[in-house]
């Protein structure tokens, strides 16, 4: 999971730099926001799985 997030971060930063240097700042911002949304969705899914595990563990 940590490696997936790191890979997405590296990919987004490279794309951001390439787009910024080519004069497409708006698209670079959109790429950054899309990367942030993808990572947040991954984290939310893992937190949801953790809460489900805790509920099953305690029989709630």
N, CA, C, O and CB atoms as a CASP TS submission, in Angstrom:
PFRMAT TS
TARGET T0000
AUTHOR 0000-0000-0000
METHOD Language model
MODEL 1
PARENT N/A
ATOM      1  N   UNK     1       0.829  -1.196   0.000  1.00  0.00           N
ATOM      2  CA  UNK     1       0.000   0.000   0.000  1.00  0.00           C
ATOM      3  C   UNK     1       0.867   1.250   0.000  1.00  0.00           C
ATOM      4  O   UNK     1       0.620   2.184  -0.763  1.00  0.00           O
ATOM      5  CB  UNK     1      -0.940   0.003   1.208  1.00  0.00           C
ATOM      6  N   UNK     2       1.877   1.264   0.852  1.00  0.00           N
ATOM      7  CA  UNK     2       2.768   2.419   0.921  1.00  0.00           C
ATOM      8  C   UNK     2       3.523   2.584  -0.396  1.00  0.00           C
ATOM      9  O   UNK     2       3.737   3.706  -0.856  1.00  0.00           O
ATOM     10  CB  UNK     2       3.759   2.271   2.094  1.00  0.00           C
ATOM     11  N   UNK     3       3.922   1.476  -0.998  1.00  0.00           N
ATOM     12  CA  UNK     3       4.642   1.552  -2.260  1.00  0.00           C
ATOM     13  C   UNK     3       3.728   2.036  -3.392  1.00  0.00           C
ATOM     14  O   UNK     3       4.175   2.749  -4.290  1.00  0.00           O
ATOM     15  CB  UNK     3       5.238   0.187  -2.609  1.00  0.00           C
ATOM     16  N   UNK     4       2.448   1.648  -3.345  1.00  0.00           N
ATOM     17  CA  UNK     4       1.500   2.130  -4.357  1.00  0.00           C
ATOM     18  C   UNK     4       1.335   3.644  -4.237  1.00  0.00           C
ATOM     19  O   UNK     4       1.336   4.356  -5.241  1.00  0.00           O
ATOM     20  CB  UNK     4       0.124   1.423  -4.205  1.00  0.00           C
ATOM     21  N   UNK     5       1.194   4.129  -3.007  1.00  0.00           N
ATOM     22  CA  UNK     5       1.035   5.563  -2.795  1.00  0.00           C
ATOM     23  C   UNK     5       2.299   6.307  -3.227  1.00  0.00           C
ATOM     24  O   UNK     5       2.219   7.377  -3.831  1.00  0.00           O
ATOM     25  CB  UNK     5       0.714   5.858  -1.316  1.00  0.00           C
ATOM     26  N   UNK     6       3.453   5.743  -2.917  1.00  0.00           N
ATOM     27  CA  UNK     6       4.707   6.375  -3.325  1.00  0.00           C
ATOM     28  C   UNK     6       4.842   6.401  -4.843  1.00  0.00           C
ATOM     29  O   UNK     6       5.301   7.392  -5.410  1.00  0.00           O
ATOM     30  CB  UNK     6       5.899   5.644  -2.704  1.00  0.00           C
ATOM     31  N   UNK     7       4.446   5.319  -5.498  1.00  0.00           N
ATOM     32  CA  UNK     7       4.522   5.271  -6.961  1.00  0.00           C
ATOM     33  C   UNK     7       3.589   6.294  -7.587  1.00  0.00           C
ATOM     34  O   UNK     7       3.955   6.958  -8.558  1.00  0.00           O
ATOM     35  CB  UNK     7       4.181   3.867  -7.473  1.00  0.00           C
ATOM     36  N   UNK     8       2.392   6.427  -7.044  1.00  0.00           N
ATOM     37  CA  UNK     8       1.458   7.428  -7.559  1.00  0.00           C
ATOM     38  C   UNK     8       2.025   8.827  -7.339  1.00  0.00           C
ATOM     39  O   UNK     8       1.918   9.683  -8.217  1.00  0.00           O
ATOM     40  CB  UNK     8       0.074   7.291  -6.878  1.00  0.00           C
ATOM     41  N   UNK     9       2.624   9.064  -6.180  1.00  0.00           N
ATOM     42  CA  UNK     9       3.221  10.370  -5.898  1.00  0.00           C
ATOM     43  C   UNK     9       4.344  10.715  -6.857  1.00  0.00           C
ATOM     44  O   UNK     9       4.436  11.847  -7.333  1.00  0.00           O
ATOM     45  CB  UNK     9       3.740  10.407  -4.484  1.00  0.00           C
ATOM     46  N   UNK    10       5.193   9.746  -7.140  1.00  0.00           N
ATOM     47  CA  UNK    10       6.302   9.980  -8.070  1.00  0.00           C
ATOM     48  C   UNK    10       5.769  10.247  -9.473  1.00  0.00           C
ATOM     49  O   UNK    10       6.233  11.161 -10.154  1.00  0.00           O
ATOM     50  CB  UNK    10       7.267   8.774  -8.085  1.00  0.00           C
ATOM     51  N   UNK    11       4.794   9.448  -9.904  1.00  0.00           N
ATOM     52  CA  UNK    11       4.217   9.630 -11.231  1.00  0.00           C
ATOM     53  C   UNK    11       3.544  10.986 -11.360  1.00  0.00           C
ATOM     54  O   UNK    11       3.707  11.670 -12.370  1.00  0.00           O
ATOM     55  CB  UNK    11       3.219   8.522 -11.531  1.00  0.00           C
ATOM     56  N   UNK    12       2.794  11.376 -10.348  1.00  0.00           N
ATOM     57  CA  UNK    12       2.105  12.665 -10.389  1.00  0.00           C
ATOM     58  C   UNK    12       3.103  13.818 -10.397  1.00  0.00           C
ATOM     59  O   UNK    12       2.910  14.800 -11.115  1.00  0.00           O
ATOM     60  CB  UNK    12       1.154  12.802  -9.195  1.00  0.00           C
ATOM     61  N   UNK    13       4.161  13.705  -9.610  1.00  0.00           N
ATOM     62  CA  UNK    13       5.140  14.791  -9.579  1.00  0.00           C
ATOM     63  C   UNK    13       5.878  14.923 -10.912  1.00  0.00           C
ATOM     64  O   UNK    13       6.164  16.036 -11.351  1.00  0.00           O
ATOM     65  CB  UNK    13       6.142  14.562  -8.449  1.00  0.00           C
ATOM     66  N   UNK    14       6.187  13.803 -11.555  1.00  0.00           N
ATOM     67  CA  UNK    14       6.843  13.862 -12.867  1.00  0.00           C
ATOM     68  C   UNK    14       5.911  14.478 -13.904  1.00  0.00           C
ATOM     69  O   UNK    14       6.313  15.345 -14.680  1.00  0.00           O
ATOM     70  CB  UNK    14       7.285  12.452 -13.318  1.00  0.00           C
ATOM     71  N   UNK    15       4.658  14.019 -13.908  1.00  0.00           N
ATOM     72  CA  UNK    15       3.699  14.597 -14.857  1.00  0.00           C
ATOM     73  C   UNK    15       3.476  16.074 -14.580  1.00  0.00           C
ATOM     74  O   UNK    15       3.333  16.866 -15.512  1.00  0.00           O
ATOM     75  CB  UNK    15       2.366  13.849 -14.796  1.00  0.00           C
ATOM     76  N   UNK    16       3.444  16.450 -13.314  1.00  0.00           N
ATOM     77  CA  UNK    16       3.262  17.850 -12.950  1.00  0.00           C
ATOM     78  C   UNK    16       4.420  18.698 -13.474  1.00  0.00           C
ATOM     79  O   UNK    16       4.194  19.779 -14.018  1.00  0.00           O
ATOM     80  CB  UNK    16       3.139  17.996 -11.424  1.00  0.00           C
ATOM     81  N   UNK    17       5.636  18.229 -13.320  1.00  0.00           N
ATOM     82  CA  UNK    17       6.794  18.975 -13.802  1.00  0.00           C
ATOM     83  C   UNK    17       6.793  19.096 -15.326  1.00  0.00           C
ATOM     84  O   UNK    17       7.085  20.159 -15.872  1.00  0.00           O
ATOM     85  CB  UNK    17       8.080  18.304 -13.334  1.00  0.00           C
ATOM     86  N   UNK    18       6.461  17.998 -16.003  1.00  0.00           N
ATOM     87  CA  UNK    18       6.452  18.020 -17.474  1.00  0.00           C
ATOM     88  C   UNK    18       5.397  18.996 -17.976  1.00  0.00           C
ATOM     89  O   UNK    18       5.655  19.787 -18.883  1.00  0.00           O
ATOM     90  CB  UNK    18       6.187  16.604 -18.046  1.00  0.00           C
ATOM     91  N   UNK    19       4.207  18.938 -17.381  1.00  0.00           N
ATOM     92  CA  UNK    19       3.140  19.834 -17.831  1.00  0.00           C
ATOM     93  C   UNK    19       3.435  21.282 -17.470  1.00  0.00           C
ATOM     94  O   UNK    19       3.122  22.184 -18.248  1.00  0.00           O
ATOM     95  CB  UNK    19       1.807  19.412 -17.228  1.00  0.00           C
ATOM     96  N   UNK    20       4.025  21.520 -16.319  1.00  0.00           N
ATOM     97  CA  UNK    20       4.342  22.894 -15.920  1.00  0.00           C
ATOM     98  C   UNK    20       5.389  23.508 -16.841  1.00  0.00           C
ATOM     99  O   UNK    20       5.289  24.681 -17.202  1.00  0.00           O
ATOM    100  CB  UNK    20       4.837  22.930 -14.471  1.00  0.00           C
ATOM    101  N   UNK    21       6.383  22.728 -17.219  1.00  0.00           N
ATOM    102  CA  UNK    21       7.445  23.252 -18.075  1.00  0.00           C
ATOM    103  C   UNK    21       6.990  23.463 -19.516  1.00  0.00           C
ATOM    104  O   UNK    21       7.600  24.222 -20.270  1.00  0.00           O
ATOM    105  CB  UNK    21       8.629  22.316 -18.052  1.00  0.00           C
ATOM    106  N   UNK    22       5.905  22.778 -19.886  1.00  0.00           N
ATOM    107  CA  UNK    22       5.403  22.979 -21.241  1.00  0.00           C
ATOM    108  C   UNK    22       4.317  24.055 -21.288  1.00  0.00           C
ATOM    109  O   UNK    22       3.700  24.277 -22.330  1.00  0.00           O
ATOM    110  CB  UNK    22       4.861  21.668 -21.798  1.00  0.00           C
ATOM    111  N   UNK    23       4.091  24.717 -20.160  1.00  0.00           N
ATOM    112  CA  UNK    23       3.153  25.830 -20.134  1.00  0.00           C
ATOM    113  C   UNK    23       1.707  25.437 -19.916  1.00  0.00           C
ATOM    114  O   UNK    23       0.804  26.214 -20.228  1.00  0.00           O
ATOM    115  CB  UNK    23       3.255  26.578 -21.391  1.00  0.00           C
ATOM    116  N   UNK    24       1.470  24.266 -19.395  1.00  0.00           N
ATOM    117  CA  UNK    24       0.102  23.798 -19.154  1.00  0.00           C
ATOM    118  C   UNK    24      -0.138  23.679 -17.648  1.00  0.00           C
ATOM    119  O   UNK    24      -0.315  22.581 -17.119  1.00  0.00           O
ATOM    120  CB  UNK    24      -0.151  22.431 -19.861  1.00  0.00           C
ATOM    121  N   UNK    25      -0.142  24.810 -16.979  1.00  0.00           N
ATOM    122  CA  UNK    25      -0.264  24.820 -15.532  1.00  0.00           C
ATOM    123  C   UNK    25      -1.627  24.310 -15.061  1.00  0.00           C
ATOM    124  O   UNK    25      -1.719  23.651 -14.025  1.00  0.00           O
ATOM    125  CB  UNK    25      -0.029  26.217 -15.009  1.00  0.00           C
ATOM    126  N   UNK    26      -2.688  24.613 -15.820  1.00  0.00           N
ATOM    127  CA  UNK    26      -4.020  24.163 -15.423  1.00  0.00           C
ATOM    128  C   UNK    26      -4.120  22.640 -15.452  1.00  0.00           C
ATOM    129  O   UNK    26      -4.696  22.026 -14.554  1.00  0.00           O
ATOM    130  CB  UNK    26      -5.082  24.775 -16.338  1.00  0.00           C
ATOM    131  N   UNK    27      -3.553  22.045 -16.492  1.00  0.00           N
ATOM    132  CA  UNK    27      -3.582  20.588 -16.589  1.00  0.00           C
ATOM    133  C   UNK    27      -2.676  19.953 -15.532  1.00  0.00           C
ATOM    134  O   UNK    27      -2.974  18.868 -15.033  1.00  0.00           O
ATOM    135  CB  UNK    27      -3.155  20.137 -17.994  1.00  0.00           C
ATOM    136  N   UNK    28      -1.580  20.619 -15.193  1.00  0.00           N
ATOM    137  CA  UNK    28      -0.711  20.108 -14.133  1.00  0.00           C
ATOM    138  C   UNK    28      -1.451  20.103 -12.803  1.00  0.00           C
ATOM    139  O   UNK    28      -1.304  19.179 -12.003  1.00  0.00           O
ATOM    140  CB  UNK    28       0.576  20.950 -14.027  1.00  0.00           C
ATOM    141  N   UNK    29      -2.244  21.140 -12.574  1.00  0.00           N
ATOM    142  CA  UNK    29      -3.031  21.187 -11.346  1.00  0.00           C
ATOM    143  C   UNK    29      -4.084  20.084 -11.330  1.00  0.00           C
ATOM    144  O   UNK    29      -4.327  19.469 -10.291  1.00  0.00           O
ATOM    145  CB  UNK    29      -3.700  22.557 -11.193  1.00  0.00           C
ATOM    146  N   UNK    30      -4.702  19.835 -12.467  1.00  0.00           N
ATOM    147  CA  UNK    30      -5.705  18.772 -12.537  1.00  0.00           C
ATOM    148  C   UNK    30      -5.076  17.402 -12.307  1.00  0.00           C
ATOM    149  O   UNK    30      -5.678  16.548 -11.657  1.00  0.00           O
ATOM    150  CB  UNK    30      -6.418  18.801 -13.891  1.00  0.00           C
ATOM    151  N   UNK    31      -3.881  17.183 -12.829  1.00  0.00           N
ATOM    152  CA  UNK    31      -3.188  15.910 -12.604  1.00  0.00           C
ATOM    153  C   UNK    31      -2.888  15.743 -11.122  1.00  0.00           C
ATOM    154  O   UNK    31      -3.046  14.653 -10.572  1.00  0.00           O
ATOM    155  CB  UNK    31      -1.880  15.837 -13.432  1.00  0.00           C
ATOM    156  N   UNK    32      -2.458  16.819 -10.476  1.00  0.00           N
ATOM    157  CA  UNK    32      -2.167  16.757  -9.052  1.00  0.00           C
ATOM    158  C   UNK    32      -3.429  16.451  -8.253  1.00  0.00           C
ATOM    159  O   UNK    32      -3.401  15.626  -7.340  1.00  0.00           O
ATOM    160  CB  UNK    32      -1.545  18.069  -8.577  1.00  0.00           C
ATOM    161  N   UNK    33      -4.523  17.106  -8.589  1.00  0.00           N
ATOM    162  CA  UNK    33      -5.781  16.844  -7.886  1.00  0.00           C
ATOM    163  C   UNK    33      -6.275  15.423  -8.127  1.00  0.00           C
ATOM    164  O   UNK    33      -6.787  14.782  -7.209  1.00  0.00           O
ATOM    165  CB  UNK    33      -6.847  17.844  -8.322  1.00  0.00           C
ATOM    166  N   UNK    34      -6.128  14.931  -9.340  1.00  0.00           N
ATOM    167  CA  UNK    34      -6.542  13.561  -9.637  1.00  0.00           C
ATOM    168  C   UNK    34      -5.709  12.556  -8.844  1.00  0.00           C
ATOM    169  O   UNK    34      -6.245  11.575  -8.329  1.00  0.00           O
ATOM    170  CB  UNK    34      -6.420  13.280 -11.142  1.00  0.00           C
ATOM    171  N   UNK    35      -4.410  12.794  -8.746  1.00  0.00           N
ATOM    172  CA  UNK    35      -3.558  11.915  -7.950  1.00  0.00           C
ATOM    173  C   UNK    35      -3.940  11.931  -6.483  1.00  0.00           C
ATOM    174  O   UNK    35      -3.931  10.894  -5.821  1.00  0.00           O
ATOM    175  CB  UNK    35      -2.108  12.311  -8.104  1.00  0.00           C
ATOM    176  N   UNK    36      -4.273  13.105  -5.976  1.00  0.00           N
ATOM    177  CA  UNK    36      -4.701  13.230  -4.589  1.00  0.00           C
ATOM    178  C   UNK    36      -6.002  12.473  -4.347  1.00  0.00           C
ATOM    179  O   UNK    36      -6.150  11.798  -3.328  1.00  0.00           O
ATOM    180  CB  UNK    36      -4.869  14.702  -4.215  1.00  0.00           C
ATOM    181  N   UNK    37      -6.938  12.582  -5.273  1.00  0.00           N
ATOM    182  CA  UNK    37      -8.215  11.875  -5.133  1.00  0.00           C
ATOM    183  C   UNK    37      -8.005  10.360  -5.163  1.00  0.00           C
ATOM    184  O   UNK    37      -8.622   9.634  -4.384  1.00  0.00           O
ATOM    185  CB  UNK    37      -9.189  12.298  -6.252  1.00  0.00           C
ATOM    186  N   UNK    38      -7.151   9.888  -6.045  1.00  0.00           N
ATOM    187  CA  UNK    38      -6.883   8.450  -6.133  1.00  0.00           C
ATOM    188  C   UNK    38      -6.290   7.941  -4.824  1.00  0.00           C
ATOM    189  O   UNK    38      -6.711   6.902  -4.316  1.00  0.00           O
ATOM    190  CB  UNK    38      -5.929   8.142  -7.309  1.00  0.00           C
ATOM    191  N   UNK    39      -5.324   8.658  -4.279  1.00  0.00           N
ATOM    192  CA  UNK    39      -4.688   8.232  -3.030  1.00  0.00           C
ATOM    193  C   UNK    39      -5.689   8.287  -1.881  1.00  0.00           C
ATOM    194  O   UNK    39      -5.723   7.382  -1.047  1.00  0.00           O
ATOM    195  CB  UNK    39      -3.460   9.115  -2.714  1.00  0.00           C
ATOM    196  N   UNK    40      -6.500   9.335  -1.828  1.00  0.00           N
ATOM    197  CA  UNK    40      -7.502   9.424  -0.765  1.00  0.00           C
ATOM    198  C   UNK    40      -8.516   8.292  -0.854  1.00  0.00           C
ATOM    199  O   UNK    40      -8.938   7.762   0.174  1.00  0.00           O
ATOM    200  CB  UNK    40      -8.220  10.768  -0.827  1.00  0.00           C
ATOM    201  N   UNK    41      -8.908   7.917  -2.051  1.00  0.00           N
ATOM    202  CA  UNK    41      -9.841   6.794  -2.201  1.00  0.00           C
ATOM    203  C   UNK    41      -9.208   5.489  -1.725  1.00  0.00           C
ATOM    204  O   UNK    41      -9.879   4.666  -1.102  1.00  0.00           O
ATOM    205  CB  UNK    41     -10.287   6.658  -3.667  1.00  0.00           C
ATOM    206  N   UNK    42      -7.933   5.298  -2.012  1.00  0.00           N
ATOM    207  CA  UNK    42      -7.245   4.099  -1.534  1.00  0.00           C
ATOM    208  C   UNK    42      -7.213   4.070  -0.008  1.00  0.00           C
ATOM    209  O   UNK    42      -7.453   3.028   0.602  1.00  0.00           O
ATOM    210  CB  UNK    42      -5.814   4.037  -2.098  1.00  0.00           C
ATOM    211  N   UNK    43      -6.919   5.208   0.602  1.00  0.00           N
ATOM    212  CA  UNK    43      -6.843   5.280   2.060  1.00  0.00           C
ATOM    213  C   UNK    43      -8.221   5.059   2.678  1.00  0.00           C
ATOM    214  O   UNK    43      -8.342   4.362   3.685  1.00  0.00           O
ATOM    215  CB  UNK    43      -6.268   6.638   2.507  1.00  0.00           C
ATOM    216  N   UNK    44      -9.258   5.646   2.085  1.00  0.00           N
ATOM    217  CA  UNK    44     -10.611   5.472   2.616  1.00  0.00           C
ATOM    218  C   UNK    44     -11.035   4.009   2.539  1.00  0.00           C
ATOM    219  O   UNK    44     -11.676   3.506   3.462  1.00  0.00           O
ATOM    220  CB  UNK    44     -11.611   6.357   1.848  1.00  0.00           C
ATOM    221  N   UNK    45     -10.691   3.327   1.464  1.00  0.00           N
ATOM    222  CA  UNK    45     -11.028   1.906   1.358  1.00  0.00           C
ATOM    223  C   UNK    45     -10.326   1.088   2.433  1.00  0.00           C
ATOM    224  O   UNK    45     -10.926   0.176   3.004  1.00  0.00           O
ATOM    225  CB  UNK    45     -10.657   1.373  -0.024  1.00  0.00           C
ATOM    226  N   UNK    46      -9.075   1.399   2.715  1.00  0.00           N
ATOM    227  CA  UNK    46      -8.348   0.671   3.754  1.00  0.00           C
ATOM    228  C   UNK    46      -8.919   0.958   5.142  1.00  0.00           C
ATOM    229  O   UNK    46      -9.002   0.054   5.973  1.00  0.00           O
ATOM    230  CB  UNK    46      -6.864   1.035   3.714  1.00  0.00           C
ATOM    231  N   UNK    47      -9.307   2.193   5.397  1.00  0.00           N
ATOM    232  CA  UNK    47      -9.910   2.533   6.688  1.00  0.00           C
ATOM    233  C   UNK    47     -11.253   1.829   6.832  1.00  0.00           C
ATOM    234  O   UNK    47     -11.589   1.355   7.917  1.00  0.00           O
ATOM    235  CB  UNK    47     -10.084   4.067   6.829  1.00  0.00           C
ATOM    236  N   UNK    48     -12.021   1.757   5.754  1.00  0.00           N
ATOM    237  CA  UNK    48     -13.292   1.045   5.780  1.00  0.00           C
ATOM    238  C   UNK    48     -13.077  -0.434   6.094  1.00  0.00           C
ATOM    239  O   UNK    48     -13.817  -1.019   6.884  1.00  0.00           O
ATOM    240  CB  UNK    48     -14.023   1.204   4.439  1.00  0.00           C
ATOM    241  N   UNK    49     -12.075  -1.026   5.482  1.00  0.00           N
ATOM    242  CA  UNK    49     -11.767  -2.429   5.758  1.00  0.00           C
ATOM    243  C   UNK    49     -11.344  -2.608   7.214  1.00  0.00           C
ATOM    244  O   UNK    49     -11.682  -3.616   7.835  1.00  0.00           O
ATOM    245  CB  UNK    49     -10.659  -2.935   4.814  1.00  0.00           C
ATOM    246  N   UNK    50     -10.613  -1.650   7.758  1.00  0.00           N
ATOM    247  CA  UNK    50     -10.205  -1.725   9.164  1.00  0.00           C
ATOM    248  C   UNK    50     -11.418  -1.663  10.083  1.00  0.00           C
ATOM    249  O   UNK    50     -11.513  -2.440  11.033  1.00  0.00           O
ATOM    250  CB  UNK    50      -9.227  -0.589   9.504  1.00  0.00           C
ATOM    251  N   UNK    51     -12.349  -0.744   9.809  1.00  0.00           N
ATOM    252  CA  UNK    51     -13.548  -0.644  10.644  1.00  0.00           C
ATOM    253  C   UNK    51     -14.393  -1.909  10.552  1.00  0.00           C
ATOM    254  O   UNK    51     -14.949  -2.353  11.556  1.00  0.00           O
ATOM    255  CB  UNK    51     -14.383   0.572  10.235  1.00  0.00           C
ATOM    256  N   UNK    52     -14.494  -2.488   9.374  1.00  0.00           N
ATOM    257  CA  UNK    52     -15.230  -3.740   9.216  1.00  0.00           C
ATOM    258  C   UNK    52     -14.572  -4.856  10.015  1.00  0.00           C
ATOM    259  O   UNK    52     -15.259  -5.664  10.640  1.00  0.00           O
ATOM    260  CB  UNK    52     -15.318  -4.131   7.735  1.00  0.00           C
ATOM    261  N   UNK    53     -13.265  -4.904   9.998  1.00  0.00           N
ATOM    262  CA  UNK    53     -12.542  -5.913  10.767  1.00  0.00           C
ATOM    263  C   UNK    53     -12.774  -5.731  12.269  1.00  0.00           C
ATOM    264  O   UNK    53     -12.973  -6.709  12.991  1.00  0.00           O
ATOM    265  CB  UNK    53     -11.040  -5.847  10.451  1.00  0.00           C
ATOM    266  N   UNK    54     -12.749  -4.505  12.729  1.00  0.00           N
ATOM    267  CA  UNK    54     -12.974  -4.237  14.160  1.00  0.00           C
ATOM    268  C   UNK    54     -14.400  -4.610  14.539  1.00  0.00           C
ATOM    269  O   UNK    54     -14.622  -5.181  15.607  1.00  0.00           O
ATOM    270  CB  UNK    54     -12.700  -2.745  14.497  1.00  0.00           C
ATOM    271  N   UNK    55     -15.379  -4.295  13.677  1.00  0.00           N
ATOM    272  CA  UNK    55     -16.765  -4.677  13.956  1.00  0.00           C
ATOM    273  C   UNK    55     -16.920  -6.185  14.033  1.00  0.00           C
ATOM    274  O   UNK    55     -17.598  -6.687  14.930  1.00  0.00           O
ATOM    275  CB  UNK    55     -17.697  -4.115  12.889  1.00  0.00           C
ATOM    276  N   UNK    56     -16.313  -6.909  13.122  1.00  0.00           N
ATOM    277  CA  UNK    56     -16.391  -8.357  13.131  1.00  0.00           C
ATOM    278  C   UNK    56     -15.681  -8.940  14.351  1.00  0.00           C
ATOM    279  O   UNK    56     -16.125  -9.931  14.932  1.00  0.00           O
ATOM    280  CB  UNK    56     -15.793  -8.924  11.851  1.00  0.00           C
ATOM    281  N   UNK    57     -14.588  -8.316  14.721  1.00  0.00           N
ATOM    282  CA  UNK    57     -13.807  -8.810  15.853  1.00  0.00           C
ATOM    283  C   UNK    57     -14.585  -8.694  17.154  1.00  0.00           C
ATOM    284  O   UNK    57     -14.567  -9.618  17.967  1.00  0.00           O
ATOM    285  CB  UNK    57     -12.492  -8.047  15.965  1.00  0.00           C
ATOM    286  N   UNK    58     -15.259  -7.589  17.360  1.00  0.00           N
ATOM    287  CA  UNK    58     -15.993  -7.358  18.599  1.00  0.00           C
ATOM    288  C   UNK    58     -17.471  -7.725  18.494  1.00  0.00           C
ATOM    289  O   UNK    58     -18.211  -7.598  19.470  1.00  0.00           O
ATOM    290  CB  UNK    58     -15.862  -5.915  19.005  1.00  0.00           C
ATOM    291  N   UNK    59     -17.899  -8.169  17.344  1.00  0.00           N
ATOM    292  CA  UNK    59     -19.275  -8.606  17.154  1.00  0.00           C
ATOM    293  C   UNK    59     -20.295  -7.484  17.277  1.00  0.00           C
ATOM    294  O   UNK    59     -21.379  -7.676  17.829  1.00  0.00           O
ATOM    295  CB  UNK    59     -19.599  -9.673  18.138  1.00  0.00           C
ATOM    296  N   UNK    60     -19.947  -6.330  16.767  1.00  0.00           N
ATOM    297  CA  UNK    60     -20.861  -5.183  16.875  1.00  0.00           C
ATOM    298  C   UNK    60     -21.870  -5.162  15.764  1.00  0.00           C
ATOM    299  O   UNK    60     -22.710  -4.264  15.710  1.00  0.00           O
ATOM    300  CB  UNK    60     -20.092  -3.888  16.875  1.00  0.00           C
TER
END
